[in-house]
Structure formats: C-alpha cells, structure tokens
Amino acid sequence: MKRFLKPALKFNLLFLISFAFISCEISDSTLDSSSENYYVDYGEGYIPTGDQYNEYTENPFINTADNTTSTFSTDADGAAYANMRRYLQQDLALPPNGAIRTEELINYFQLDYPSNNTSHPITLNGEVSECPWNTSNKLVRIGLKGKPITSENKPASNFVFLIDVSGSMASEDKLDLLKNGFNYFVDGLTANDNVAIVTYAGSAGVVLEATAGNEKQKIKDAINKLGAGGSTAGAEGIITAYEIAQQQFIENGNNRIVIGTDGDFNVGASSQEELVTLIEEKRELGIYITVLGVGSGNLNDAALEQIANNGNGTYEYIDTIEQLKKVFIYDYSKFYTVAKDVKIQVEFNPNNVEAYRLIGYENRILNDEDFEDDKKDAGEIGANQNVTALYEIVPKNNENTQATPTFTIDFRYKNPDADVSIPIELEIFDQGKTFNQASDFMKFTSSVVSFSMLLSDSEYKGTSNYDTILEWLNATNLNDEYGFKAEFKELIEIAKGLN
C-alpha cells in the first residue's frame, strides 16, 4: 500500500539532523509544527521527498455554548491542489498531510458563481443542505465572486517578474517551465503596462528595466536568455523587486510582483520567519504579489504559502504545461486584485445549532475582534475569481428552527487602494434541503472536501468514500471548458487505487 508517513522526525532523529528545517511562527493559526521533510512510499520503500510543508491540525467542532462566532480570512490560493495532483499523477503516491490544504483544493476550480452589478467588487451567494458524509448534520456553503474585468476597463499594470535562477532551478520542470509561462503572460500585456525583470541566484540583478508591455519581443528575449546556476539569495531578490515596483508605481493601477521559484532559499534571510517578516514590512506599499512554486525534491511549500499569505498575495503551483496555461492564460484576470483584506464572520444561533466546524482555512483563522480591526491583514480576491468556504454544523432538535435564523454572515473588505474596510452581509436560509436537492455548486465543493478528508484520513470524514464522491460528481453539470473537473475524477480513481 503506497501511503504517506508522518514527518520523518518520528522515525529517525539522527537522520533528520542532516536536513535543514525552517522554523516558523504564524499568528492566529493552528500550526502544529515546523516545516519538515516527509517520507513517501514510491513503490520501492519509503524515501524522503525533500519537500517542506507546514502541518496543521484540523479545525475541530466548536460548541455554540462555548463560542457562537467563527471568524476567518479568505484564501484564494490553488497551489495545494496542483501539488496534490503532481503526487498522484507523476509520483503515483498519496501526498503527505502537510501538502493538503482543503480550501486550496476547493478554490482551485472556477465555479462560475454569478456576478451581480452591485456597488461592491464582490458578489456573495450560499446555501444550506444535508451533509452527505454525515446525514445527521448539515452543510453551509459560502461563495464569493470577484467582479470581472474586460480589456476596456483593465487598469494599467506595473509588473515586476522576480525569477529564481539559482542552481536548483536548472531543470525542465522549474526554470524552463516558468520561462514558457512568462512568455504566455507577456502576450496579454498592452502599451499601458510595463514590465521589469529581476533575477536572483547568489545575488539579485536587474535583467530588464521597466519596459512597455507592447515591446513584447524585447521582454521575451530577456526571459528566454535566462539560465540557472549558483546559490539562492531570495530575500535580496524580493527587496530589489519591491524597490523597482515602487519606482514604477502606478497610482490607481495594478502594481504586482510575480515570483517564480522552488523556494529553496539559502543565502541571507532564508528562514520562513525571516521571509514572512520581510514581506509584512512591504505589505502596506500597495504592491500585490503572486507566488509561483515549481518543481519537487526541494520545494519549500511551507515558506512560499506563507509569503503569499502575509504579503497581499496568492500562491499557485505549476507542474505541467496545462497548469501553466491555467495560471497565465485561463485565469489571467486573477493578477488583478479587486478586493483586499476580505474577512468572514459567522454567528451561529445557539437555539438552532449545537456545534459547528469550519472545513479548511486552518491557517487563516482570526480572533473575533480582528474582524473590525482594519490593521489586521486578510486575504485578497482577484477579478472574476471565486472563493468558497464550507461549515459542517450539528443542528439542535428544535421544532422552531424555521422561525428563527440559524446563523448570520458578515463580511468586510477593502478596495485595493483603500485602508478602511466596508461591511457587507449575506442572508442564507435553511430550507431543509437534502443533499440531492442541493445545487451543483454544493455537490461539487462537497465532493472536493470529502476527497480532501480521505487523503488526509480526517477524523471527520464520516462515510466518505471514493465511489460515492464520483457519484456526486457525475450528478453535477458544471462548465468545464478546460477539462479540470473531468481530470479531478481521474485523480479520485488514482487515489482509490493507492489505498
């Protein structure tokens, strides 16, 4: 049976001394341990992956008698899904627990949530249904959609490409893959945009000064000449990229750094804690960040995810040409932030709800008082991007549940160039729907959650099993223009065969 093991620390302490570990302190999270190397059975015995992940404890059920309010930050990353897929498709092994972040598995997919013309840059939707893996409980789905942008209303952009060209990037699935991606990205630029390119290995260097987006061949030539070699001074590269982004800053425009790396930092500030501190210092500059992780064997997923979380950014992992196209072409509008510091607060009615559990978002939990604190950082939403969160709730035996609300949901967000948050609320009514009566959105996202719980052997997985998940998916009819939802079914079959 090809099955992941827990961190190698549990098996051979002396062996682990030879590995570099990254310590971390992350506020408001349920982080279990430092990022660690993992062993995986690739069919020839257990060997270390070389990749580094943070491990989190699942959110437990909370009794409303103890706390009626749940507060968290949105998370629009999709890296964990693509990385999970890489383990299943390429390595034919189940991913380690640390690689599985349920919210990123859900938010990988474009769900075509409706986008209404309101005064807000985000549209809200949601529903309540029976919980399919525990029919005594109920599920609450909360959906957000960033407003779309068109070529006519797309803001001028100031992009800085920060590309890791250290020796560890010298393979087809790393630097070469990124170069292809950035070439695709350049095709979408206009004369109103500008691009600078910064690289880092033993030190940081400016390969291309700020160049107008319509000088496409000049930009592509600079990208295509890049080669890998040397150590990795990631912090120096980040500092240089921010300096250039500030110099070229466009008021009321889209200012963004796009980092491509395996995260194998080893020169200068290199620990996860040091890198997060550096990013936090830059966060208030009005410059957003997209982190692109590549490769395996030394992927520092732990640091890359936290750089994005703490730097007004998002994190994606690129493992194939098709994933490259998804990030750089199909989801191009996500490089434009429409709302920042998006927070969600749900208050459950103790008369109707015995207990509740937020599924995923373990490292995005906020204190209740953080909700109205505009100094507290939270997640960003890109143009046309959807974000989903699910709660499993234990209902009370109350004959008057229809007479009083089960919960209230409040949101706060800031416009991309603002410092003051704006409140918005969503009303969802419990109409007593069975899971079969739920929307395709609920069926699909529940399927992803159930799959995630099986991969991580969650204590809350209930009656989840791979065959049932496939039945739920086959009962949906959602747009799948690029085949990612169909591919998800294939991954379920692979995982089923590995158990």
Backbone torsions as a table, in degrees:
resi	resn	phi	psi	omega
1	MET	NA	121.9	-179.4
2	LYS	-84.8	106.6	-170.8
3	ARG	-138.5	140.6	178.6
4	PHE	-70.4	153.1	171.0
5	LEU	-104.7	163.0	171.9
6	LYS	-69.0	171.6	-178.0
7	PRO	-49.4	145.2	-174.2
8	ALA	-62.9	-16.3	178.6
9	LEU	-53.7	-29.1	-177.0
10	LYS	-76.8	-11.1	-172.5
11	PHE	-114.2	-39.8	-174.0
12	ASN	-152.2	90.9	-175.7
13	LEU	-62.7	-40.3	-178.1
14	LEU	-62.8	-38.1	-180.0
15	PHE	-64.9	-37.4	-175.7
16	LEU	-71.1	-20.4	-179.7
17	ILE	-59.0	-26.5	-178.7
18	SER	-74.6	-9.2	-179.6
19	PHE	-100.5	149.1	175.7
20	ALA	-87.9	126.6	179.0
21	PHE	-109.2	150.1	179.7
22	ILE	-109.0	119.6	177.0
23	SER	-84.0	155.6	-178.7
24	CYS	-151.0	149.9	172.1
25	GLU	-131.1	114.3	-177.6
26	ILE	-120.6	118.9	-178.1
27	SER	-72.4	153.7	173.2
28	ASP	59.4	30.0	178.5
29	SER	-128.9	169.9	175.9
30	THR	-108.3	43.6	179.7
31	LEU	-63.1	130.4	-173.9
32	ASP	-86.5	-40.2	-170.5
33	SER	-156.5	173.5	174.2
34	SER	-67.2	163.2	175.9
35	SER	-66.1	140.5	-172.6
36	GLU	-141.8	159.4	174.7
37	ASN	-76.8	150.4	-177.7
38	TYR	-122.1	149.3	172.4
39	TYR	-97.7	139.2	175.8
40	VAL	-134.8	142.6	176.5
41	ASP	-87.4	108.9	178.8
42	TYR	-95.3	17.4	178.0
43	GLY	100.5	-11.2	-179.5
44	GLU	-126.5	34.6	-178.2
45	GLY	97.5	169.6	-176.4
46	TYR	-83.7	126.7	178.2
47	ILE	-132.0	155.5	-179.0
48	PRO	-71.7	139.9	178.3
49	THR	-75.2	-27.7	-173.8
50	GLY	82.3	-14.0	179.8
51	ASP	-84.3	154.2	-176.6
52	GLN	-120.9	130.3	-178.4
53	TYR	-133.2	147.5	165.8
54	ASN	-82.2	147.8	177.3
55	GLU	-115.3	136.3	-177.0
56	TYR	-120.6	149.9	173.1
57	THR	-87.1	133.0	179.8
58	GLU	-56.3	144.7	172.6
59	ASN	-61.5	129.0	179.6
60	PRO	-87.3	172.6	169.3
61	PHE	-71.1	137.8	178.1
62	ILE	-116.8	127.5	178.3
63	ASN	-73.1	135.1	178.8
64	THR	-65.0	-22.3	175.7
65	ALA	-63.9	-24.7	179.6
66	ASP	-94.0	-37.9	-179.9
67	ASN	-161.7	123.9	-178.5
68	THR	-91.5	-8.4	-170.8
69	THR	-115.9	135.1	177.7
70	SER	-123.5	128.4	-175.9
71	THR	-130.0	134.6	178.7
72	PHE	-155.0	164.9	177.1
73	SER	-96.0	144.1	174.9
74	THR	-67.3	161.3	178.0
75	ASP	-145.0	116.5	-175.1
76	ALA	-104.7	14.7	-179.2
77	ASP	-70.5	156.8	174.9
78	GLY	-131.0	8.0	-171.6
79	ALA	-61.8	-41.3	-173.6
80	ALA	-61.7	-34.2	-180.0
81	TYR	-65.6	-50.1	-177.9
82	ALA	-63.5	-36.3	178.8
83	ASN	-69.2	-40.9	174.8
84	MET	-59.0	-42.7	179.6
85	ARG	-61.4	-39.0	179.1
86	ARG	-60.6	-43.1	177.6
87	TYR	-60.1	-45.0	-175.6
88	LEU	-72.7	-46.7	-174.2
89	GLN	-78.5	-46.0	-172.0
90	GLN	-91.5	-39.0	-176.4
91	ASP	-96.7	-13.7	-176.3
92	LEU	51.1	47.0	178.7
93	ALA	-142.5	148.5	175.8
94	LEU	-71.6	140.1	-177.9
95	PRO	-70.8	153.8	174.6
96	PRO	-68.3	156.5	-178.3
97	ASN	-53.9	-40.7	-176.6
98	GLY	-63.1	-20.3	-179.7
99	ALA	-82.7	-9.9	-174.3
100	ILE	-102.5	111.0	173.1
101	ARG	-119.3	108.5	-168.8
102	THR	-56.1	-42.0	-178.0
103	GLU	-62.5	-30.7	179.2
104	GLU	-77.4	-27.7	173.7
105	LEU	-67.6	-43.1	179.1
106	ILE	-65.1	-48.1	-170.3
107	ASN	-81.5	2.0	172.9
108	TYR	-65.4	-32.1	-170.0
109	PHE	-92.8	140.7	171.0
110	GLN	-83.6	119.5	-173.9
111	LEU	-106.0	-0.1	178.6
112	ASP	57.0	41.5	172.4
113	TYR	-57.6	148.4	179.1
114	PRO	-65.6	146.0	177.5
115	SER	-122.6	110.3	-176.6
116	ASN	-92.4	149.4	177.2
117	ASN	-79.8	88.3	178.7
118	THR	-117.3	178.8	178.2
119	SER	-77.8	-5.7	-179.3
120	HIS	-100.7	150.6	178.4
121	PRO	-79.4	-4.0	177.1
122	ILE	-127.7	145.8	176.2
123	THR	-112.7	141.8	-174.7
124	LEU	-111.7	148.9	173.7
125	ASN	-155.0	167.4	179.5
126	GLY	176.4	176.7	-179.1
127	GLU	-166.8	168.4	176.3
128	VAL	-127.0	138.2	175.3
129	SER	-149.2	174.9	170.9
130	GLU	-61.1	146.4	177.1
131	CYS	-84.5	121.9	-172.2
132	PRO	-71.6	-25.9	-179.6
133	TRP	-96.0	-2.9	173.6
134	ASN	-155.6	90.4	-170.4
135	THR	-68.1	-8.3	173.7
136	SER	-77.0	-18.0	-177.7
137	ASN	-106.4	176.9	178.6
138	LYS	-126.6	158.9	176.1
139	LEU	-114.3	140.8	172.6
140	VAL	-116.3	123.7	176.7
141	ARG	-107.9	129.6	177.3
142	ILE	-117.1	122.9	-177.9
143	GLY	-120.0	141.0	176.0
144	LEU	-127.5	145.9	178.5
145	LYS	-136.0	125.2	175.5
146	GLY	-75.4	143.5	-178.3
147	LYS	-62.9	142.5	179.4
148	PRO	-75.1	158.3	172.3
149	ILE	-123.1	153.9	177.7
150	THR	-117.4	171.2	178.6
151	SER	-62.0	-24.9	-178.7
152	GLU	-76.9	-34.4	-177.7
153	ASN	-109.8	13.5	178.5
154	LYS	-71.2	126.6	-178.7
155	PRO	-70.7	155.8	173.5
156	ALA	-61.9	143.4	-174.0
157	SER	-121.3	143.3	173.7
158	ASN	-117.1	100.5	-177.7
159	PHE	-104.7	140.6	168.7
160	VAL	-122.7	117.3	174.7
161	PHE	-86.0	120.1	177.9
162	LEU	-110.5	107.3	-168.7
163	ILE	-117.6	125.2	177.9
164	ASP	-74.7	118.6	178.0
165	VAL	-119.2	26.3	178.1
166	SER	-70.8	170.5	-175.7
167	GLY	-58.7	-31.7	-178.1
168	SER	-69.3	-10.8	-178.9
169	MET	-92.4	2.2	-172.9
170	ALA	-82.3	65.1	174.5
171	SER	-153.0	161.9	-174.4
172	GLU	-63.4	-30.4	-177.2
173	ASP	-87.7	9.2	179.8
174	LYS	-124.0	-96.7	-174.0
175	LEU	-62.0	-43.8	-179.3
176	ASP	-60.4	-40.9	179.0
177	LEU	-64.9	-43.7	178.9
178	LEU	-63.2	-40.6	179.6
179	LYS	-60.5	-41.6	175.5
180	ASN	-60.4	-42.4	-178.9
181	GLY	-64.3	-46.2	-179.8
182	PHE	-65.5	-30.1	174.1
183	ASN	-64.3	-42.2	174.6
184	TYR	-60.0	-42.5	-177.8
185	PHE	-59.9	-42.5	-177.9
186	VAL	-60.3	-32.6	-179.3
187	ASP	-60.5	-23.8	-178.9
188	GLY	-91.2	-1.1	-178.0
189	LEU	-80.1	157.8	177.3
190	THR	-126.4	177.2	179.6
191	ALA	-65.1	-19.3	178.7
192	ASN	-79.2	-10.1	-177.7
193	ASP	-100.3	159.8	168.7
194	ASN	-136.8	152.4	-176.4
195	VAL	-133.7	132.8	169.0
196	ALA	-119.8	152.5	-179.6
197	ILE	-123.7	124.3	176.2
198	VAL	-117.0	136.1	174.9
199	THR	-119.8	159.7	175.0
200	TYR	-145.5	138.3	170.4
201	ALA	-137.3	-108.0	175.0
202	GLY	-67.0	-25.4	175.7
203	SER	-150.5	171.5	-178.7
204	ALA	-94.7	146.8	177.8
205	GLY	-146.2	150.0	178.4
206	VAL	-93.6	112.0	-178.6
207	VAL	-85.2	-33.7	-179.1
208	LEU	-142.6	120.5	173.4
209	GLU	-67.6	165.9	-178.6
210	ALA	-51.3	124.1	-173.9
211	THR	-130.4	138.5	-178.8
212	ALA	-60.7	142.3	-175.4
213	GLY	-63.8	-19.9	178.9
214	ASN	-83.8	-5.0	173.9
215	GLU	-89.2	60.0	-169.6
216	LYS	-62.5	-42.4	-176.5
217	GLN	-66.2	-37.7	178.2
218	LYS	-62.1	-42.7	-180.0
219	ILE	-67.2	-44.3	-179.4
220	LYS	-64.9	-37.5	178.2
221	ASP	-60.6	-40.6	179.4
222	ALA	-65.7	-38.4	178.6
223	ILE	-67.2	-46.3	-173.0
224	ASN	-70.2	-18.5	179.8
225	LYS	-82.6	-9.0	-174.5
226	LEU	-67.0	137.8	174.5
227	GLY	-134.0	163.3	-173.5
228	ALA	-107.1	144.7	175.4
229	GLY	168.6	140.0	177.2
230	GLY	106.6	-179.0	179.6
231	SER	-84.5	-173.9	-168.3
232	THR	-125.1	99.0	177.5
233	ALA	-96.2	70.1	-174.0
234	GLY	-62.9	-42.0	-177.9
235	ALA	-62.0	-41.2	178.9
236	GLU	-63.1	-39.4	177.0
237	GLY	-63.3	-41.8	178.7
238	ILE	-61.7	-45.0	-179.9
239	ILE	-61.1	-46.0	-179.8
240	THR	-62.8	-42.6	179.9
241	ALA	-61.0	-43.3	178.7
242	TYR	-65.7	-37.1	178.1
243	GLU	-60.3	-44.7	-179.8
244	ILE	-68.6	-41.7	178.8
245	ALA	-60.7	-37.2	177.1
246	GLN	-68.0	-40.9	-179.6
247	GLN	-62.5	-35.1	-176.3
248	GLN	-101.2	14.2	-172.0
249	PHE	-54.5	133.1	179.1
250	ILE	-107.6	114.1	177.3
251	GLU	-62.3	134.3	-178.4
252	ASN	60.6	19.9	178.9
253	GLY	-109.8	-169.5	-179.6
254	ASN	-105.7	105.2	-177.8
255	ASN	-109.1	117.2	-170.6
256	ARG	-149.2	139.1	171.2
257	ILE	-102.1	133.0	178.6
258	VAL	-115.3	111.4	-176.6
259	ILE	-99.4	130.7	174.1
260	GLY	-119.6	119.0	-173.3
261	THR	-165.6	164.2	168.2
262	ASP	-93.3	-4.0	176.6
263	GLY	78.5	13.5	-177.3
264	ASP	-84.8	65.9	-178.0
265	PHE	-74.4	133.7	-179.4
266	ASN	-146.5	8.7	176.5
267	VAL	-128.9	134.6	180.0
268	GLY	73.4	-152.6	177.6
269	ALA	-61.0	114.1	-172.8
270	SER	-133.9	-14.9	178.5
271	SER	-73.6	158.0	179.5
272	GLN	-58.7	-42.1	-178.7
273	GLU	-63.3	-43.6	179.8
274	GLU	-64.4	-41.9	-178.7
275	LEU	-67.6	-40.0	177.8
276	VAL	-63.9	-42.5	178.1
277	THR	-60.1	-43.2	178.8
278	LEU	-60.7	-45.4	-178.6
279	ILE	-66.4	-39.3	179.4
280	GLU	-61.8	-34.7	178.2
281	GLU	-66.2	-27.3	-177.0
282	LYS	-92.5	-9.2	-168.1
283	ARG	-62.9	-30.6	-174.3
284	GLU	-86.8	8.8	-176.1
285	LEU	-82.6	-6.0	-177.3
286	GLY	80.3	17.2	-179.9
287	ILE	-111.6	125.2	-178.4
288	TYR	-93.5	171.0	-174.1
289	ILE	-142.3	138.7	170.9
290	THR	-119.5	124.9	-179.5
291	VAL	-106.8	124.9	179.9
292	LEU	-114.8	113.8	178.2
293	GLY	-94.0	145.4	179.9
294	VAL	-140.0	158.4	169.0
295	GLY	81.8	-179.0	178.5
296	SER	-149.1	165.4	-179.4
297	GLY	96.4	-29.9	174.2
298	ASN	-147.9	26.7	179.3
299	LEU	-68.5	120.3	178.1
300	ASN	-95.4	69.9	179.4
301	ASP	-57.9	-36.6	-177.7
302	ALA	-57.0	-50.3	-177.6
303	ALA	-72.3	-40.9	-176.2
304	LEU	-63.8	-41.5	179.9
305	GLU	-64.9	-38.0	-179.3
306	GLN	-76.0	-31.2	173.6
307	ILE	-60.6	-46.0	179.1
308	ALA	-65.1	-45.9	-177.5
309	ASN	-60.8	-36.8	-174.3
310	ASN	-98.5	2.6	-176.4
311	GLY	-122.7	32.2	-177.2
312	ASN	52.8	55.8	-174.9
313	GLY	-148.1	-176.6	177.2
314	THR	-130.6	159.0	-175.7
315	TYR	-127.6	125.9	176.4
316	GLU	-127.3	151.3	176.5
317	TYR	-115.3	137.3	-178.2
318	ILE	-117.7	120.1	-177.9
319	ASP	-122.1	-16.9	-177.0
320	THR	-143.1	167.7	175.9
321	ILE	-61.8	-39.4	-179.3
322	GLU	-65.9	-38.0	176.1
323	GLN	-67.2	-36.6	176.0
324	LEU	-58.7	-44.9	178.5
325	LYS	-65.2	-37.7	178.8
326	LYS	-59.0	-48.3	-176.2
327	VAL	-69.8	-44.8	-171.3
328	PHE	-92.5	-18.9	-176.8
329	ILE	-121.1	-62.6	-173.8
330	TYR	-62.5	-38.9	-177.8
331	ASP	-107.3	30.0	-175.0
332	TYR	-55.1	-35.2	-175.6
333	SER	-65.5	-16.9	179.5
334	LYS	-68.8	-13.7	175.9
335	PHE	-75.3	2.2	179.3
336	TYR	-119.5	109.3	-179.1
337	THR	-75.5	132.8	177.1
338	VAL	-109.8	-19.3	177.6
339	ALA	-151.9	138.6	179.8
340	LYS	-122.7	166.5	179.2
341	ASP	48.4	50.8	-178.1
342	VAL	-84.6	121.7	-177.8
343	LYS	-122.3	150.7	178.5
344	ILE	-127.1	135.2	176.6
345	GLN	-132.6	122.9	-179.0
346	VAL	-114.3	127.4	175.7
347	GLU	-111.9	119.6	-176.3
348	PHE	-93.7	140.1	178.5
349	ASN	-79.2	114.1	-176.8
350	PRO	-66.3	-14.5	176.5
351	ASN	-75.0	-23.5	-176.7
352	ASN	-113.1	-20.8	-174.3
353	VAL	-122.6	125.3	177.9
354	GLU	-80.9	-44.5	-177.5
355	ALA	-157.4	162.8	-178.6
356	TYR	-145.9	156.7	177.9
357	ARG	-142.6	121.0	172.2
358	LEU	-76.4	126.3	-177.1
359	ILE	-91.0	116.8	-176.7
360	GLY	81.0	-165.6	179.0
361	TYR	61.1	26.9	-176.4
362	GLU	-59.2	-34.7	-179.8
363	ASN	-98.0	19.4	177.9
364	ARG	-124.2	11.9	179.3
365	ILE	-67.2	137.8	177.4
366	LEU	-118.2	155.0	169.2
367	ASN	-69.8	149.2	-177.3
368	ASP	-57.1	-36.2	-179.1
369	GLU	-71.9	-16.0	178.3
370	ASP	-70.0	-19.6	-173.1
371	PHE	-58.6	-43.4	-178.7
372	GLU	-99.0	6.3	178.8
373	ASP	-88.8	104.6	-175.9
374	ASP	-71.4	-7.2	176.5
375	LYS	-86.8	-11.7	-177.7
376	LYS	-85.2	122.6	-178.0
377	ASP	-70.1	148.8	175.3
378	ALA	-148.4	-167.4	-170.3
379	GLY	-85.3	163.9	-179.8
380	GLU	-111.3	155.6	175.5
381	ILE	-126.5	130.4	179.9
382	GLY	-88.4	168.5	179.0
383	ALA	-59.8	132.6	177.5
384	ASN	62.9	16.9	-177.9
385	GLN	-94.6	139.3	175.9
386	ASN	-107.4	146.8	178.2
387	VAL	-131.9	136.5	-176.9
388	THR	-129.8	142.3	172.1
389	ALA	-134.8	143.6	177.9
390	LEU	-125.9	140.7	170.7
391	TYR	-114.3	139.0	166.6
392	GLU	-100.5	128.3	-177.2
393	ILE	-122.7	145.3	174.9
394	VAL	-98.1	109.6	-176.9
395	PRO	-76.7	155.9	174.3
396	LYS	-91.6	152.5	174.2
397	ASN	-76.1	90.4	-175.4
398	ASN	-134.8	117.3	-177.0
399	GLU	-67.3	-17.1	-176.2
400	ASN	-102.9	25.7	-176.9
401	THR	-62.3	-30.1	-179.4
402	GLN	-76.7	-17.9	-175.2
403	ALA	-83.5	-24.1	-178.7
404	THR	-127.5	149.2	-178.9
405	PRO	-64.7	145.7	178.9
406	THR	-78.7	-33.8	-179.8
407	PHE	-162.4	166.0	170.9
408	THR	-125.1	145.1	-177.5
409	ILE	-123.8	123.0	177.3
410	ASP	-117.8	148.3	178.4
411	PHE	-128.7	154.3	168.5
412	ARG	-137.5	142.5	177.5
413	TYR	-148.5	163.4	173.2
414	LYS	-120.6	145.7	168.9
415	ASN	-65.5	154.0	-171.9
416	PRO	-55.2	-30.0	-177.5
417	ASP	-109.1	19.8	-175.4
418	ALA	-114.4	160.9	179.1
419	ASP	-112.8	-8.9	-176.9
420	VAL	-110.5	131.5	-176.7
421	SER	-81.7	157.9	-178.8
422	ILE	-120.5	129.6	179.7
423	PRO	-83.3	150.2	176.1
424	ILE	-153.6	149.6	-177.1
425	GLU	-131.8	160.9	179.4
426	LEU	-130.4	132.3	174.9
427	GLU	-105.3	125.5	175.0
428	ILE	-126.7	133.9	-178.8
429	PHE	-111.2	139.1	176.4
430	ASP	-81.6	106.8	-178.2
431	GLN	-99.2	13.0	177.2
432	GLY	70.1	29.1	-177.6
433	LYS	-72.6	139.8	167.2
434	THR	-74.8	170.3	178.1
435	PHE	-66.2	-36.0	178.2
436	ASN	-63.1	-26.5	179.7
437	GLN	-87.6	-6.5	-177.9
438	ALA	-71.6	164.7	179.2
439	SER	-70.1	164.1	174.8
440	ASP	-63.0	-30.1	176.6
441	PHE	-61.2	-44.4	179.8
442	MET	-67.0	-43.1	-178.9
443	LYS	-63.6	-41.1	-177.5
444	PHE	-69.9	-50.0	-177.7
445	THR	-65.0	-34.5	176.0
446	SER	-65.2	-35.9	177.2
447	SER	-63.0	-42.1	178.9
448	VAL	-64.6	-43.5	179.0
449	VAL	-61.8	-45.9	-179.5
450	SER	-61.1	-41.9	177.1
451	PHE	-61.4	-44.1	179.1
452	SER	-61.3	-41.0	-180.0
453	MET	-67.1	-34.1	176.3
454	LEU	-68.4	-43.3	179.8
455	LEU	-60.0	-38.4	-177.3
456	SER	-94.3	3.1	-178.6
457	ASP	52.9	49.0	-176.2
458	SER	-62.7	142.2	175.9
459	GLU	-69.8	-10.8	-177.9
460	TYR	-103.9	11.2	-173.0
461	LYS	-70.1	-16.9	176.7
462	GLY	56.6	-127.1	-177.7
463	THR	-93.6	14.0	-179.7
464	SER	-54.2	137.3	170.5
465	ASN	-154.4	158.8	-171.8
466	TYR	-62.9	-39.3	-179.1
467	ASP	-64.8	-40.8	179.5
468	THR	-65.8	-40.0	178.0
469	ILE	-58.8	-44.3	179.3
470	LEU	-62.6	-36.4	176.9
471	GLU	-63.6	-42.7	178.7
472	TRP	-62.2	-44.4	-178.8
473	LEU	-64.5	-39.9	-179.7
474	ASN	-68.0	-16.6	178.1
475	ALA	-88.2	0.0	-179.8
476	THR	-102.8	158.6	178.2
477	ASN	-139.6	72.0	-178.6
478	LEU	-103.3	153.6	177.5
479	ASN	-58.1	133.8	-179.2
480	ASP	-140.2	58.2	-172.3
481	GLU	-56.2	-35.6	-175.1
482	TYR	-109.0	6.2	172.2
483	GLY	80.9	13.0	-177.4
484	PHE	-73.0	-32.1	178.4
485	LYS	-72.0	-36.9	175.5
486	ALA	-66.0	-38.7	177.9
487	GLU	-63.5	-33.8	178.3
488	PHE	-57.7	-40.3	177.7
489	LYS	-61.7	-38.3	178.5
490	GLU	-64.7	-37.9	178.6
491	LEU	-65.4	-36.9	177.8
492	ILE	-62.1	-42.2	178.8
493	GLU	-63.7	-39.9	178.6
494	ILE	-63.9	-47.7	-179.3
495	ALA	-61.4	-39.3	178.3
496	LYS	-59.6	-39.4	-178.7
497	GLY	-73.3	-18.7	-178.9
498	LEU	-90.6	-7.4	-178.6
499	ASN	-93.0	NA	NA
